[in-house]
Amino acid sequence: MATYDSLADLPLSLESIDRKTQSADTTSDFVRWTTTFEFSGAGVTGRGEDVTYDTPDHEALADAPDTVFDELHGEWTIDTFSAAVSELNLFPTKEPERSGSVNYRQWALESAALDLALEQADTNLGSVVAKPYNPVRFVASTRLGSPPTTDRLTDLREAVPETEFKLDPTDEWDDAIIDEIQAIGGIRIFDLKGWYKGTEVDQEPDPVLYQQLVEQFPNTIIEDAAFTPETTALLESYASQLSFDYPINSVDDIKSMPIEPEWINIKPSRFGSLQSLFATIDYCNENDIEMYGGGQFELGVGRDHIQTLASLWYPDTPNDVAPSVYNDPDSETELPASPIVPTAEPIGFSIQ
């Protein structure tokens, strides 16, 4: 039975929708904005987080009339609600800054609906899909700044000695910084961002850097390496280390990759709909593709949702789903160590 089929008929009674916009500084030196949707009905509330990256999109949503999503009020199943959302103009007052943001907002609405439906049924996602919750292993995702320094890696290791890392190499990395990183250890993922175009984090493919990383870190996942005439032969030789993230929005995207992937980074908001997300998870399981969870600097319930998915489907891989305090440059809260331990009987789309 397909995973989505097990939850498609969950009933949902939606009486009101509230929106709350929030922002926070991050350890990657930018201000993150998100919007939380609160769906209420039958005396309980479900939540979903819109992780659209562009601040103007959140500002426009905050200024939109309270009634803008009123047509979603009513009695639904998860499946009929999803169909209605797919037909709705999710950016009613302005076009999104980038097309992928439509999926991010759809995910916010559908995840809020799933949370509410589970709350109304007084159950949790694990029970519905007949899977147990497991402790979630996580890595700390960080950039090394400009010029790059390993200070943050050292600081994190001092605070939590067993910390493992996901790092974003840049064209400023040289032999010395790579050797320092290797000496510190615990590097589970290098995100090369070779598939990004037109963003602030684009990285041009560097065959010399690529070769250094695959040779010096043979047990580390190499995410989103760009396939070019200069890199393809090298990457094909190290295919078992390769993972894809940015270009993956559906099963068809996995099938279109230049190699058969060994790894996929699952970021649920990229898929938009619950159906597309769970179809992708099923496809990976059926084709022996390893998965790990990816974060997007969520500020609220969205972080809980990606941890929940990891707990049920890929708890032991290097999940980029660390508690949000890891992304807060001003927090004085003690950093928790991996793994994240679920509560005994969570309710809703949650493990806490």
C-alpha distance (Angstrom), angle and dihedral (degrees) to the residues before:
residue distance angle dihedral
M1 . . .
A2 3.80 . .
T3 3.80 112.1 .
Y4 3.79 93.5 -124.4
D5 3.80 91.3 55.1
S6 3.80 90.0 61.8
L7 3.80 92.0 62.2
A8 3.82 103.3 26.3
D9 3.81 94.1 93.9
L10 3.80 97.1 48.0
P11 3.84 106.7 129.8
L12 3.79 119.1 -121.3
S13 3.80 128.8 -167.2
L14 3.80 111.0 -166.7
E15 3.80 116.7 -171.6
S16 3.81 104.1 160.2
I17 3.81 141.8 8.9
D18 3.79 125.4 -151.4
R19 3.80 128.3 -177.9
K20 3.80 128.1 -152.2
T21 3.79 123.1 -173.1
Q22 3.80 119.8 -154.9
S23 3.80 136.8 176.5
A24 3.80 137.1 -168.9
D25 3.79 141.2 171.8
T26 3.80 115.2 -104.7
T27 3.77 136.9 -151.7
S28 3.81 87.5 -112.4
D29 3.83 91.4 67.0
F30 3.78 100.2 -107.9
V31 3.79 135.1 102.2
R32 3.79 111.5 -112.0
W33 3.81 120.1 -147.8
T34 3.80 123.9 -169.6
T35 3.80 136.0 163.9
T36 3.79 124.1 -137.4
F37 3.80 118.8 -150.3
E38 3.80 115.0 -150.7
F39 3.80 115.0 -159.3
S40 3.80 116.1 -167.3
G41 3.78 132.8 -170.6
A42 3.82 140.3 135.6
G43 3.81 90.6 18.0
V44 3.83 98.1 -57.8
T45 3.81 136.7 89.2
G46 3.81 133.8 -137.0
R47 3.78 124.4 -164.2
G48 3.79 138.8 -155.6
E49 3.79 130.7 178.4
D50 3.82 125.9 -133.6
V51 3.82 105.5 -146.0
T52 3.81 96.4 -174.2
Y53 3.80 104.7 154.1
D54 3.80 101.0 -142.7
T55 3.79 116.5 87.5
P56 3.84 94.3 -151.1
D57 3.80 89.2 61.6
H58 3.81 91.2 56.3
E59 3.80 92.3 44.5
A60 3.81 90.5 51.9
L61 3.79 91.1 49.4
A62 3.81 91.2 49.6
D63 3.81 89.5 53.0
A64 3.81 94.2 47.0
P65 3.83 117.7 107.8
D66 3.80 116.5 -87.5
T67 3.80 88.2 -119.9
V68 3.80 96.1 57.4
F69 3.82 94.6 107.8
D70 3.81 98.1 30.8
E71 3.79 92.8 119.3
L72 3.80 87.6 71.8
H73 3.80 90.8 66.3
G74 3.77 114.0 106.8
E75 3.80 144.3 55.7
W76 3.79 118.0 -34.7
T77 3.74 147.1 147.9
I78 3.78 118.6 -125.3
D79 3.79 88.5 -104.4
T80 3.81 97.2 49.6
F81 3.79 90.5 44.2
S82 3.80 90.9 52.4
A83 3.80 90.2 50.4
A84 3.80 90.3 51.7
V85 3.82 92.6 49.2
S86 3.80 91.2 50.7
E87 3.82 89.1 59.3
L88 3.81 95.3 45.7
N89 3.80 126.3 98.8
L90 3.80 98.7 -118.8
F91 3.81 93.8 -172.9
P92 3.80 99.9 48.0
T93 3.82 99.8 163.6
K94 3.83 101.4 39.1
E95 3.77 140.8 4.0
P96 3.80 113.5 -95.7
E97 3.79 117.0 -100.4
R98 3.80 88.2 -121.0
S99 3.80 131.2 16.3
G100 3.82 96.2 -122.7
S101 3.79 89.8 65.9
V102 3.80 89.6 77.4
N103 3.81 88.3 69.1
Y104 3.80 91.1 48.0
R105 3.80 92.0 55.3
Q106 3.79 93.1 43.3
W107 3.79 88.6 53.4
A108 3.81 90.6 51.6
L109 3.80 91.1 54.4
E110 3.80 96.1 42.8
S111 3.81 94.5 45.3
A112 3.82 89.7 49.7
A113 3.81 88.8 50.6
L114 3.79 91.9 49.9
D115 3.80 91.3 48.1
L116 3.81 90.9 50.4
A117 3.81 94.2 45.8
L118 3.81 91.0 51.1
E119 3.81 91.0 46.9
Q120 3.80 90.8 50.2
A121 3.79 90.3 50.1
D122 3.84 90.1 47.0
T123 3.79 90.3 -127.5
N124 3.79 141.4 101.8
L125 3.79 137.6 -120.5
G126 3.79 93.9 -104.6
S127 3.78 91.8 58.0
V128 3.80 92.6 48.3
V129 3.82 94.5 51.0
A130 3.84 93.1 36.0
K131 3.80 95.8 -121.5
P132 3.82 129.4 128.5
Y133 3.79 124.3 -120.5
N134 3.81 114.2 -115.9
P135 3.81 134.4 -170.9
V136 3.81 109.5 -86.9
R137 3.78 119.7 -128.5
F138 3.80 111.2 -148.7
V139 3.79 141.3 -174.7
A140 3.79 129.1 -147.5
S141 3.79 111.8 -114.6
T142 3.78 114.4 -150.1
R143 3.78 144.8 151.5
L144 3.78 122.3 -132.7
G145 3.81 97.9 -136.1
S146 3.79 132.0 -130.2
P147 2.94 114.3 -42.0
P148 3.79 88.8 25.3
T149 3.77 120.2 -116.7
T150 3.79 133.3 173.9
D151 3.82 92.5 -138.8
R152 3.81 94.0 110.8
L153 3.82 91.8 50.4
T154 3.79 89.8 51.9
D155 3.80 92.1 46.5
L156 3.80 92.3 50.5
R157 3.80 92.0 47.5
E158 3.80 89.9 51.2
A159 3.80 90.9 51.4
V160 3.83 95.2 41.6
P161 3.83 110.1 14.2
E162 3.80 96.7 -161.3
T163 3.82 95.4 50.7
E164 3.81 115.2 142.6
F165 3.79 122.9 -158.9
K166 3.78 148.0 -137.9
L167 3.81 109.4 -159.4
D168 3.82 135.1 -170.2
P169 3.82 109.5 -139.5
T170 3.80 116.5 -150.2
D171 3.78 136.4 -169.0
E172 3.82 88.0 -97.7
W173 3.79 92.3 68.4
D174 3.81 112.7 108.2
D175 3.80 135.0 -179.9
A176 3.80 92.4 -85.5
I177 3.83 96.0 54.1
I178 3.81 91.6 44.4
D179 3.81 90.5 52.0
E180 3.82 90.2 49.5
I181 3.80 90.7 51.1
Q182 3.79 90.7 49.4
A183 3.81 91.2 50.9
I184 3.81 92.1 51.9
G185 3.80 91.1 50.5
G186 3.79 131.5 -172.8
I187 3.82 95.1 101.7
R188 3.79 108.4 152.4
I189 3.80 102.7 164.1
F190 3.80 136.9 24.4
D191 3.81 111.3 -162.9
L192 3.81 105.6 -156.3
K193 3.84 94.1 -178.6
G194 3.78 89.9 -148.6
W195 3.82 93.2 148.0
Y196 3.79 96.4 54.7
K197 3.80 116.2 106.7
G198 3.79 127.4 -174.3
T199 3.79 96.6 4.1
E200 3.79 133.3 115.0
V201 3.80 91.4 -110.1
D202 3.82 100.1 51.6
Q203 3.79 114.0 138.4
E204 3.78 122.5 -163.2
P205 3.82 111.3 -132.6
D206 3.80 111.8 -98.6
P207 3.82 112.5 -168.0
V208 3.82 91.8 -163.8
L209 3.81 92.4 54.1
Y210 3.78 91.5 43.3
Q211 3.79 91.2 54.0
Q212 3.80 93.1 47.5
L213 3.77 91.8 52.9
V214 3.79 98.7 47.0
E215 3.80 92.0 45.4
Q216 3.81 98.8 43.6
F217 3.82 94.9 39.7
P218 3.83 105.4 37.8
N219 3.81 94.0 162.4
T220 3.79 96.0 48.3
I221 3.82 124.6 101.6
I222 3.80 113.4 -117.8
E223 3.81 108.7 -148.7
D224 3.81 127.1 -159.8
A225 3.79 99.2 -8.1
A226 3.81 110.1 175.4
F227 3.79 117.9 -118.8
T228 3.82 109.0 -135.7
P229 3.82 133.2 151.2
E230 3.81 87.1 -93.7
T231 3.83 97.7 47.7
T232 3.81 107.4 30.7
A233 3.81 98.9 85.9
L234 3.80 91.6 48.0
L235 3.80 93.6 47.4
E236 3.78 93.4 47.7
S237 3.82 87.7 55.1
Y238 3.80 90.7 55.8
A239 3.80 97.8 37.3
S240 3.82 93.4 134.8
Q241 3.82 89.6 67.3
L242 3.81 96.7 49.2
S243 3.78 126.6 109.2
F244 3.79 135.0 174.8
D245 3.78 129.9 -144.4
Y246 3.80 118.9 144.4
P247 3.83 98.1 50.6
I248 3.83 94.7 45.7
N249 3.81 115.2 100.5
S250 3.81 100.0 134.2
V251 3.79 146.2 2.3
D252 3.80 89.3 -87.3
D253 3.80 89.6 58.7
I254 3.81 90.6 56.0
K255 3.79 90.3 50.3
S256 3.81 90.9 51.4
M257 3.81 96.0 55.5
P258 3.83 116.8 118.0
I259 3.81 90.2 -114.8
E260 3.78 134.9 23.3
P261 3.80 99.7 -91.7
E262 3.78 122.2 -122.7
W263 3.81 91.2 -166.1
I264 3.81 138.1 27.9
N265 3.81 127.0 -167.9
I266 3.80 106.4 -138.7
K267 3.81 112.1 -146.9
P268 3.81 103.6 169.6
S269 3.80 96.1 -157.2
R270 3.81 90.3 62.2
F271 3.81 89.8 63.8
G272 3.80 95.2 52.3
S273 3.78 98.4 -159.0
L274 3.78 130.5 60.3
Q275 3.78 88.8 -129.4
S276 3.81 93.6 57.0
L277 3.81 92.2 45.2
F278 3.78 95.2 51.3
A279 3.80 93.0 41.7
T280 3.81 87.2 56.7
I281 3.79 93.2 48.2
D282 3.82 89.9 49.3
Y283 3.80 91.0 48.4
C284 3.80 92.1 51.8
N285 3.80 91.6 49.6
E286 3.79 92.1 48.1
N287 3.82 92.3 49.5
D288 3.81 99.7 41.7
I289 3.81 93.7 -112.0
E290 3.79 112.1 153.8
M291 3.81 116.9 -130.7
Y292 3.78 136.0 -158.4
G293 3.79 130.4 178.9
G294 3.77 124.3 -105.1
G295 3.79 129.0 -152.4
Q296 3.79 131.6 -148.9
F297 3.80 102.8 -163.8
E298 3.79 91.9 -84.5
L299 3.79 112.3 -169.5
G300 3.78 99.2 -161.5
V301 3.77 143.6 0.1
G302 3.80 93.0 -9.9
R303 3.80 88.1 75.1
D304 3.79 90.5 54.9
H305 3.79 90.4 50.7
I306 3.81 95.0 54.2
Q307 3.81 89.8 46.7
T308 3.81 89.8 50.9
L309 3.80 92.6 52.9
A310 3.79 90.2 48.4
S311 3.80 91.2 49.9
L312 3.80 91.6 55.2
W313 3.81 102.6 38.0
Y314 3.83 113.6 17.5
P315 3.81 110.6 11.7
D316 3.80 98.6 149.2
T317 3.80 101.2 50.4
P318 3.85 124.3 90.3
N319 3.80 97.2 -81.2
D320 3.80 117.4 -167.3
V321 3.82 89.5 -145.9
A322 3.80 102.3 106.2
P323 3.82 115.7 160.0
S324 3.80 110.5 -80.4
V325 3.80 92.5 -109.3
Y326 3.82 86.8 77.3
N327 3.83 88.2 66.4
D328 3.81 95.8 47.5
P329 3.82 111.8 95.6
D330 3.81 93.0 -167.6
S331 3.78 101.0 44.8
E332 3.78 118.7 121.5
T333 3.80 91.6 -172.7
E334 3.77 115.8 122.4
L335 3.79 109.8 -102.6
P336 3.81 113.5 -115.4
A337 3.79 118.0 -130.3
S338 3.79 125.2 -125.4
P339 3.00 132.1 -63.8
I340 3.81 113.1 58.4
V341 3.80 106.8 -141.2
P342 3.83 116.0 -145.2
T343 3.77 120.7 -132.9
A344 3.79 115.0 -106.2
E345 3.82 98.5 -105.6
P346 3.80 112.8 8.6
I347 3.79 119.8 -171.8
G348 3.79 122.9 -141.5
F349 3.81 127.1 -0.5
S350 3.79 93.2 -26.4
I351 3.79 146.3 92.7
Q352 3.82 95.1 -155.4
